[in-house]
Amino acid sequence: MSATCSITVRNAQTLTFASPTQAKTYGDAGFTAAATGAQTTVNYAVTAGADVAEVDSSTGALTIKGVGTATVTATAEETDEYAGATASYTLTVDRKAVTVTADDSGKFAGAPDPELTVTITGLVGSDTIHCTVARAAGEAVGTYVITPSGAAEQGNYTVTYQTGTFTIKEITYSVSGSFDGSGKLVATVTAPKGSVLIAAAYEAGGRMADTKTYEVTAAVNNGTHTFTDLKTGTGYTYKLMLVNGSTYAPLCAAWEG
């Protein structure tokens, strides 16, 4: 009696990356680190840190997604002729540095923390950085220092807050108007950009009949706006109101239709 056995001997292949490490900063462009030495098809995968990076399985092209450490592994397939092989590199992504500075156009609106317009340098895409100002409720309008909201490190960023000061300004606005007798209410506006002007038509007896609004933009700030589609006619009264955030300007005088 005899027995037959077969032994498959596969050739070894060596898979390597040019460098075992890659160091990047959040916001850097993607890159491709391809493994070399393979005799068979190579596939790439992020084997740790999927929240930090993603990689094209065929090409090795990598996209940075966040801050932290990731491991990228290349695998050469095993075939009848060649044994499989793997190689990895470690990617470290550091936080991106951003700078927050005040542009001297803060607006006091009566809230504990005033609205503040700031310039943020170094953000990536649509990411945001949050900040507030050092002013307690009841403090007068004046000059204050911008401070962080939370830790100096926020998400994918190391945040630097400029140590200079800025001025919190009172909101100034005014609105007046007149009815021209032909179905048009003409308003003259002085108000910050982003305010909303409300025109209301009241019937005899004080019941509101119609309202129209428009946002004050840079183009019409300190200019005029004409409401052409309010209810008109004998017996109607017109009033104007200006809204800025949670701050309401007093009702203006009424004009009879």
Secondary structure, DSSP 4 states (H G I P E B T S, - for coil): ---------PBP---B-S-SEEEEETTPPPEE---B--SS-EEEEEEE-TTTEEE-TTT-EEEE-SSEEEEEEEEEPP-SSB--EEEEEEEEEEPEEEEEEE-S-EEE-SSSS-B--EEEES--TT----EEES--TTPPS-EEEEEESS-SEETTEEEEE---EEEEEE---EEEEEE-SSS-EEEEEE--TT-EEEEEEE-TTS-EEEEEEEE--TTTTTSEEEE-SS--STT-EEEEEEEETTEEPPPPPPEE-
